[in-house]
Amino acid sequence: MESGVRNRKNKSSPKASKVAKGKIEELATEEDHDMLKKSIEKLKHLNENISRDAIPDGDDLATTRDYKGDGESAPDTPPPETAPESATPPTESPKASKKSSKKAKAAAKAAQAASPPIELSLRLDGMSLSLFVVSFLTRIWKLETPRGIVFDELHYGKYAGLYMQNTFFFDSQPPFGKQLVALAAYIAGFDGSFKFDRIGSPYDPIVPVSAMRIVPAFFGSLLMPTVYNVMVELGLSHYAGALAAFLMIFDNAILAQSRFILMEGILMFFGMFGLLCILKFRNLYKQPYTLPWFVCLILGAASLGAAVCVRYFGIFTLFLGVGILAKDFWTMVGDRTVTDRKLAGHLLTRVLVFLTIPLTLYISCFYVHLSLLYKAGPNDNIMTSAFQASLEGGLASIISNQPVKILHGSQITLRHTHGRTCWIHSHDALYPVKYADGRGSSHQQQVTCYSYKDVNNWWIVKKPEIEELIVSEPQVPIKNGDIIQLVHGMTSRALNAHDVAAPMSPHNQEVAAYIDYNVSMPAQTMWRLELLNADQTDGFWHAIESQIRLIHVNSTQALKFSGRQLPDWGFRQHEVVTDKILEQEDTIWNVEEHRYTRTEDKKEREKDLIRSEMIPIERKNLTFWNKLYELQYKMLFNNQENVAGHMYASDPLDWLFLKRGVAYWISANSNAQVHFLGNIVTWLSGTVGLVGYLGLFILYLLRRQRACYDLPEPMWNKFCTIGEVLGVGFAVHYFPYFLVDRTLFLHHYMPAYIFKLCLLAAMVEHGYYLISENFKAAKLAKVYLAVVGLWMVSILYVFWFFAPVTYGNADLTADQVMSLAWRDTWDLIIHKQ
Amino acid sequence: MMIGAFGYLTGYDGTFPFVKPGDSYEGVNYLGMRVCCTALGACLVPFAFIIVWEMTHSLPAAALGSSLILFDIGLLTLNQYILLDPILLFFIMGSVMGMMKFLNQHDRPFSVGWWGWLTFTGVMLSGSVSVKFVGLFVVLYVGLHTIKELWDLYGDLNNSLLYVGKHFIARAMGLIVLPIVLYCVYFYIHLTVLSKSGNGDGFYSSAFQSQLEGNSLYNASMPLELAYGAEVTLKNARTGGGYLHSHIHLYPEGTGARQQQITTYSHKDYNNKWLVKKWNEEPGDWEDDDPVELVKNGDLIRLEHVPTGRNLHSHREQAPVTKRHHQVTGYGENGVGDVNDVWRVEVINGEEEEVVKTVVHKVRFVHYLVGCSLMSHNKQLPKWGFEQMEVTCNPNVHDPNNVWNIEDNVFPKLPNTSFEIYAPNFLEKFLEAHTVMFQGNSGLKPKEGEITSQPWQWPINIKGQWFSAIDGYKVYLLGNPIIWWGNLVVLAAFVLVYIYNAYRTQRGLKDDAATRARREKAIGACGWLAVAWALHYLPFFAMGRILYFHHYFPALLFSSMLTGVILDYLLESIPNLVPPFLSVSVYHWMTGLVYSVLAYSFYIFAPLAYGMHNLEPGFENGTIQNIRWLDSWEF
């Protein structure tokens, strides 16, 4: 196809080709063959611009049509605005230039006069622009419909609102994408007062729906030109690039995913753009340490880093990028012209850039996150007391005046630090004599973990050797390793554990508040205090700050939250036990509320003394790093409640064949709905393309091993590169999901899908190449093109057919909905009359 | 743990010929079986020697590699007892050795020795797979090796395609067909020997059960087709599913409508019986002469609980446990209910208008009005539901838990058919047994309080595993730390040497031929050993099931052999760095040092393997405390 393209282009613009040839000669002084090839590729870019420059404005339309010769692009493409950006300053990245595309026309004219002396191939071509415009139009059409909460907009919209209100929230994905949405909402003047309660509920007029939706729509549209350029950088023809972009524009799934407030559109753009930069960087192999070289490297790192900051799954794209870099570096190792010193320099630069930039980006987006969200909010409970105390309102207001150092006689509440929020609790109820399963208990007072604030959560710290339960002079601070007792405030019974099986976890020991029945069951109420972060507090036990473990002295087991609920006799509170495995999260506790015991019969003077001592030591605010560390820890290790068996969940294997969609939204009073489904034609062809690539690759490999070289060497190299970037790209975005142990939805497949579509477009081109070049069958080639055209028409048709459930704009009748359910596993919703 | 025992039944099967000497587990004969296991375990050392020898043809390397295995405490402990591991390790090493021997026959293709080793490898492979599924990794390894070899043969243009084809077919026969046949034979023995009904029956489908002697379904005969008016029991078709059940107790206050409970129950009971009725009319008596009407795929039916006369009913109320599903209740009086009692029968993969069949068909019951599907899963109801399993109506119709089959079918007017004819053949049984085993295997989720270990802890030898602590006589499974940690260090050294070598090659730097050849040889051998190690170790990270320390031992074998090879390489390289007159003695000193360290560490850790006794003097503070190098070793 390569040469076919070139010929046709030459025909249409002979003038341009002459110019091109001239340039080739200039460059031909370079000995390297590859270099020559690359410059030819590059000049092909130039050709288009030059050719368009040469033709008067009025003929634009014609040129465009010619340019899209085979109808391989969107038929309804509006004529591209001619904006040859050879004038763009060399430093400007495609991203930046595209952003300014609206001004581009004017700017270009102004800049044309003073075109810079150095010409670099970083510029915006008409194809990119038109792809952007078309996809942007498809995305923003009826952006405000449906005016209700669509699927995960529930979360992302809510988070944006919480940003407006500076209220802390917890989400297990990084915040960059949400921040972008929030920024748009902020500019549009949203105050976050809307309550996102459930999927489908209508938006208030105050919610700037289109402003928020335009963010993913914008990034989702930028994806198309990026993909086009990636294909071109891979050495594929412009047709293949345009075809890939076409497939993506008219895929219902990608459209839906980038039309609503969802993260995938943003994620895919950053991933692809990073890849584009890496590929450009690869093609700049011969000009190291020039400006464009640096720009590509840094932009690539930044963009891939941004992808990780949108969703953690972006890390796969980052791996892909790093993999490509590593492979290129390995090639460079083999290049004898590069000295060892230079090699080390190259390695160092790359490692530095790829370590610092994504990391900085990641940390700074969390910096913004944590500094914006300084108020206590609904998800506080997940965080530790120390973290909560650093938020405004909430816990901080309760503990603002409490003493820090815990003494003998301190009254405390003990909170389960990680996981479920609850406080050690006891109440005037006993363990039943016999459990339902026939086991006996100690029949002592219950100790539980209770998830609400309650007067029964208070315990008094006591040193065994001191009798009086008050804070007196001299103060007796509690240190790491001290033996203590905990006396329940309301019932005055001590926390006890003994070798009796716990009610719900029989392999653990029961914990009770000790009652002496005089039945040879001695009190075992001594606990050794173990501070996990003793050095932060000089070995003293502090409220809030210290994370502790209570080791039962007699059995050397640790006090633990077992996670099980007690039955009715325990008021459905949570069970507390001791466990011999000390090192686990559920054995960690911390003091949350704290006050010193003051008894009435003590003299006023003593009280005053204590009071004066009680003036709080300056409460330390957590540093950013501490907060970041904790947030990270919770994000990565917090098993969020898994909605197992969600109705629209699907397996990775289902994704290949589009077995299930996801219902995103349904109107309350008609059958208008948004159902997340791909374009089935594109989807299945993508899978076929993948299989086709693998099959061909194995076939070629087998034949090459027998010294049958079907493809000329450059063609074979190109074929391998496609596999390395697109095939491996698909694999790294797809296979990890088989190991993920959580509910998966079809939209998790999107990034892999993008790679699959690129591969499909490449395969279509390869097919054409095989027919026209290898078999020299010109007629067959024409038939092939016709089939491709037909196939594209069918894609358009299916796109149009399913558009109602992608845009959610039409009130469908039940029959119409049924006619869309092409597979019986697609569960579209019909309202019952 | 019953499931676990079951999962290993194949293993038991693989060992079948070997455990003959000690047929009964009780009492006297256990020594015979232990001798068997120990003998197999002892074979590992010579195997390792041969493998390394065949790979490198270096005597010191082979001796080192095998002595590392000889002196490891963990392997010793593992091999002493009647476990599957010694057998597994024996087969794994056997297959690798066979393959190595086979590879070295490459200049004499199709000779007797060539065929002999090929067959030997095949037999060993089948053995390792049938002991435990971990054996699959060694199959993969042998497969990779074979592919590589074939690829080279194929790439040699001197070989005609026919010749390559011959090679390919020979290997396919020896390494694929032969093991599969043998495996099936083992399994056949297994299924024939274990023809009695046992306590694992419940996990199997009705069809499978009908083949087990002593099971109520054995030799049963009942109507094949389902007719209106029949009394049936319904079994959830998922693994371990129970029978649809109801009893005269209502759902308690606060859990949806206060109607009669519907559950699943794993035991056979009169309360599992249901009467099949048309959606709009009551069936006649069995004595009437009405023509028999059969239930077809897609028909609307009602199900009446025979003892209580309530209809199976569902409505838009939350289910008691799974809140997102709809509640299923028993409703109505004497079979008269409302329109919410109507269900549509769907035969999975059935054709339209096909008659629903007992046992053979898998069916789904879709609620006519709500559109949800009758489901049951492992979640138990609280005490009010007698801790039977919950039954709900699942809005996701395609959930695999929604599938049921009809087990008993009582309808006198239809001729009884014996289920013999529908008995699954060997292949079907084979497949089902495997599915059940895999599910059972992956279902081995760690229970709270059980000591589990994470794969990353294994190579560091951070924690051992108690083997027995009977009467104060203790055996603790723990690797010899010198060997284990040494293996890790050497593995890292190998990676460095590999990178160094790759770098030099890529840069095209010249080395003298002898060094180069030596390095190539060591790296070639180690590369394959490292692959084997990775294949036997890394997959455990992806496994969700419960894992034990002893899972690492196959990987350890390869890692030890790798250490042998690399140590040998280093021992030969280091003397080159010192002045020539010293080099010979340095070499000898270092070799001696390595061996003596190994032997001494074996000596001091040996009590762990041979068992320690509480009553021995100085038990508490003597030897034991001295060898407790890490706090996490719990002895």
Chai-1 contact restraints between the chains, C-beta under 6 A:
chainA,res_idxA,chainB,res_idxB,connection_type,confidence,min_distance_angstrom,max_distance_angstrom,comment,restraint_id
A,V333,B,Q506,contact,1.0,0.0,6.0,A-B,restraint_1
A,G334,B,Q506,contact,1.0,0.0,6.0,A-B,restraint_2
A,H507,B,G449,contact,1.0,0.0,6.0,A-B,restraint_3
A,M647,B,P395,contact,1.0,0.0,6.0,A-B,restraint_4
A,M647,B,N396,contact,1.0,0.0,6.0,A-B,restraint_5
A,Q705,B,Y154,contact,1.0,0.0,6.0,A-B,restraint_6
A,Q705,B,G155,contact,1.0,0.0,6.0,A-B,restraint_7
A,A707,B,L157,contact,1.0,0.0,6.0,A-B,restraint_8
A,L739,B,A542,contact,1.0,0.0,6.0,A-B,restraint_9
A,T825,B,H398,contact,1.0,0.0,6.0,A-B,restraint_10
